[in-house]
């Protein structure tokens, strides 16, 4: 079964959270060290879902990550987004292979901490 994990960007503190899992409708979330009630999912925190893919270094790829890919003889930096029911990279649709990695993808940052990489 696929684990649905998230992380969040806190606009107020300009910091990325560690990955967590949301449970139930009460917006509680679970981390390895316990359950934390009522995560703030307002505009102060931007949720990003785990794609179930890993990059060539075995790092988990989330929405908002900037991924460098090798395509047609050159490296291209792309933002990972969720659109039309699937994860894409600026129009390049990729298939989810749960628990695997892709040797062509490498996370080089994310759009909140490194916007200049796009």
N, C-alpha and C positions, 0 to 999 in steps of 0.2 A: 504494500500500500504506500502511496506517495505521501510524504510528509509535507504539509503546507506550512512553510516557515516565512517569516517576515523579518525585516529590520526597519528602523525608522530614522529619519533625519529630523532633528529638533531644530526648528528655525530660530528659536529664542537663544539657545545655547550654542548653536552652530556645531553640533556633534552628532555622530552616527551611533545608534544603539548596537548592542550585540544582537544576534539573531534570537527570535522568540516565536512561539506558536500561540495563536489566538484560540481560545476555547469558549464555546457557548455564545450566547447572544449578549452576555453582560460585558463584553469587551475585556474580559479578564485575559491575561496572557501568562504563558508558562516559560520560564527559563530553567536551566539546569539546577538552580538553587531555590526554586519554589514558584508559587503562583502569586502574581501581582494583580490586584483588582483595578478595574476601570482605567485601562490605558487611554490616554488622551489622543483620540484619532481626529482631532480638529485640524485646522490649517497650521497650527503650531507644530504638528508632527506629520510628516509625510511618510506613509507606509509604502514599502517596496517588497514585492513578493519574490521568493526564491524560485528560479526557473527550473530547478532539478538538474541543471547542467553544471559541470565544473570546467574550469579552463585547463590549459596545459600544465599548470602548476598545482592542480587539484583544489583550487580555490572555488568556492561556491559563487555562481553568477546570479546576481539579483537585478531587478528592474533598477534603472538609474545608473548601472555600472557603465563605464566606458571600456569597450573591448576592442583590442587591436586584432584584426584578422588579416590573413594573407589571401588576397583575391586578385586573380589575373595579373600576377607578376609584381604586385606592390602591396604594402601594408596600408590598411584603411582603419581609421578610428571610428567606431560606431557606438551610439547609445542604445542600450537594451531597453525596449519599451514593450508594453502589453497593448495590443491593438487587434480589433476584429477577432477576438477569441484565441489569440496565440501570441507568443513572445516573438518579437522581431528585432532586427537591428537595422534601423533606417531603411525599411523596405526589403531587407533581406530576411526572408522567413526561414527559420530553422526548426528542425524536428526535435522534440524533447526525448532524450534517451535517459531515462531515470538512472541516477547513480553512476553515470559514465562521464568521461571528460572528452573534450575535443582538442586535439593537438594544434588546431588552427586558431583557437581563441586564446587571448591572454588579457586578463583584466589589468588595466593600467591606471584606473582611478574611478571616480564617480562624478556625476554632474553637479553635485553639491559642494564637494571639496576641491574638485579640479575641473571647473567648467572650461578652462582654456585649452583642454586637450581635444576638444571637438573642432 
